[in-house]
Structures are given as structure tokens and as C-alpha cells.
Amino acid sequence: MKKNDPIFLEITDIVWDQSEKDEKELPEKLDLQWNGQVWNDVQVSDWLSEYFKVKVNSLNIKELDNQAGSG
């Protein structure tokens, strides 16, 4: 993988911190293109919390093989 290639993450089993009365329809899993070369669970969780405006309680993350086309 080249230094500037994005990383693809498969995020599953996302548990959101929200009350029943304020419950939004949020994804339980998603694929994410991470543009940095380094990531950890806290960074990804914080990014998702900020993006969806709901705190993440827990999640599972797996780095996928580079999905860029090979010409």
C-alpha cells in the first residue's frame, strides 16, 4: 500500500448512547474510508460521535484490504 492510499474500515456492532425518547435511526454497521495512515478505536469512535451528533458506546473495527482499483 502506498503512503497516501486511504485505509478502508469496516465498523460493526455500533452501540449508540441515546435515550428512547430522543432515539434517531442510526447505522449499526458501515464502511468508512479513513484518510490517515494511522487510526485507533478512540479516534474512529470520536469521529463517528461528532459526525452523527450521538456518542458511541461501543463498536468493532476491522481494517479491510485496499479497495482501490488496479487499472
N, C-alpha and C positions, 0 to 999 in steps of 0.2 A: 504494500500500500504506500502510495506517495505521501509525502509530508502534508500536503494541502488537501488530500482527499477527505471528504466528510466521513463521519462514522454513523452507522445506522443502528439504532437501538430498538429492541422490541420490549415494550413496557407492558406488563400484565399484572393482573390481580391488584389493580389500583383500588385502595380503600380511601374514600374522601371523608373529611371531617365536616359533616353538615347535619343540622338538625332536621327532623322530619318536616317541620313547617316551612323551612327555607330550602327544601330539597330541590336541586337542579338536576336535570338529566345530564350526567357526566359519563365519559367513557370509562370502561373497566379495563380496556387494553387499547394500545395504539402503537404505531411505529413512528419513530422520531429521527430526523436527520440532525445529528449533533455536529456542529461545525468546528468544534475544538478537537484537538488530538487527545486530550485528557478529560475524563469525566469520572464522577463518583455518584453514589446513590443520593447524597445530600444535594449536590448541585442539580441533578435532574429533578428531584422532588421539589426543590425550591423553585426551579423554572416552571414546572407544571402548576404549582400553587399560585405563582404570580400570573401565569397565562390565563388560568381558569378562574382566578379570584376565589379559590377554595383551597384550604390546607389539605395536603395529602398526609394520611396517617401511615400508610404502608404501600409498598409496591415491590415488584420483582423486575429486574432489568437484565436483559441478555444482549450482548453485542452481536450483531449479525455480520455475515460476510459482506464485503464491499459490494454494493448493488450497482455500481457504475457499469455502463455498457462497455464491451470490449471491442467495439468497432465492428 
